[in-house]
Amino acid sequence: MTVMTTGNHPKALWPGVKAWYGVEYNKHPKIWPQLFETRTSDQSYEEIVETTGFGLLAVKSQGGSISYDTASQGATSRFVNITYGLGYIVTMEELQDNLYEKVSNARASRLARSVYETEEVTHANVFNRAFNSSYTGGDGKELLATDHPTMNGTQSNELATPSDLNEAAVEDLLTQIADATDSRGLRIMLKPMCLAVSNADQWEAIRILNSALRPGTANNDVNAIKHTGALSKGAVVNPYFTDPDAWFIPTDAPEGLLHFNRMAFKFDKDTEFNTKNALASVVGRYSHGHGDWRGVFGSSGS
């Protein structure tokens, strides 16, 4: 157990320090709520279970019997609520002898900053691990794969040939989304929501989404992506993406990217009886991930 004593900030015991730095930086606006649907949870874990519909009608011959089909259960995705927490302990003497309220009073806000960073990192990891077969969903495949098993054969939510972010690749992926089908192979209508990119790709994303004419070409062609409003929510730049080349298009597929809030983060403080040390902590519970893999399409980059 780490306890902060007068030795952790020895300069705080002496007058003359003009300013303290290293913690109070501006932070990004919250990013993960733009990519995940938030729901509440009241148990240890939540499960999202796929159920399949029926296939196409079969031709009935004159006097013949009607064909019958079976609906069945598909993949099951489990969201286990994890408890996250952090705290600090400060000796009575350190609190009494610290001459700078900015140092002592800012510690609670630093815990809040840790909450913010934890939520962003853990949610971004859903994308960072999207092509990693060590992290699988209910169907046994990674989030982004060309061979998700279905009752109608394998289906894909990534480009067959990985490509860096460019106009043609985005159009190819939008076409793939428009051609999406359910587990029985029936066409479904998915709405692409935004273009989620890393810091490195934000400039190309702006050109692709906002140029009046086709970006990067002398041809006087209309920018079809902008003209159709195919990505109405624009670009979501996520500095927590670890792969600068990977990019994603989340969709409105039901039960796609989900966040379950089991217990909102709660800040607490107390004083230890024997030592008179001051204790402060924050704790919360949530789970996150994906149910239907059709909730996001993407490319790992070339």
C-alpha positions, 0 to 999 in steps of 0.5 A: 500500500502506497502512502503519500507522506511529506516526502512525496512533495517536499517542495510543498513544505516550503514557501516560494513555489510559483507554480505546479505543473504536470497534471492540469492539462486540457482533456479531449471531449468524451469520445467513447459515447459517440461510438457506443450505445449506453444501457443500464445493467442490474446484474453481474453480466448481460447477454445478447443472443442472436435469433435467426429468422426464416429464409426465402419462400419456396415454390409450392407446386400444385397440390404439393405441400408447403415447405417449412423452415426453422428459426433458431438461436445463434451466437451469444455475447456475454458482457461481464461487468468489471469493477474499476477503482483507484484511490490514494492515502495521505498522512495527517502530517502531509495534509497539515504541513502542505502549504499549497492548496493547489497540490492537496485539493487537486488530488480528487480532480486527478482521480476524476481524470483517471476515470476519464482516461480509463473509460476512453482506453478500455472502449478504444481497445474494442477497436484496437483489438478488432482484428486480433483473433485473441479477442473474440465475440459470441460467434468465436471470431474477432470483431472485424473478420472476413469469415463470420459464421452464419446460417448462410455461410460466412460473411464479412465486415472488413475489406477483403483487401486491407486498405489505408484510408482513401476515398475509394476504400471508404466507398467500397466499405459503404457498398459492403454495408449497403449489401449486408444481409442477416444470418439467413442471407436476407438483405438488411438496411444498415445506416453507416453512422460516422468515420472513426479514425486515428489522429494520423488519419484525421486530415484525410478523413476531413478531405474525404468527407468535406471536399465539394469535388472528389479529393486528390484528383483533378477530375471535376467529379462530385464527391459522392460521399458528401453528396449522398450524406452517407456519413452524416455524423462526419468523422470521429477522431479517436486519439486512443486508437493505437493503430494509425492506419486502422479505420472504422465505420460504425453502423446502426445495427441493433445490439452492435457496440454496447456499454452497460453501466452497472454502477456509476463511478462514486467518489468517497473519502474517509479517515483511518482511525489508528493512523489518522491518514486521509483516504480517498477513492473512486469505484465504478462498474461497467462492461462494454463490447459488441453483440452483433458484429454488423455494428461496425465495419472497417479496415486494418490498413495496408 
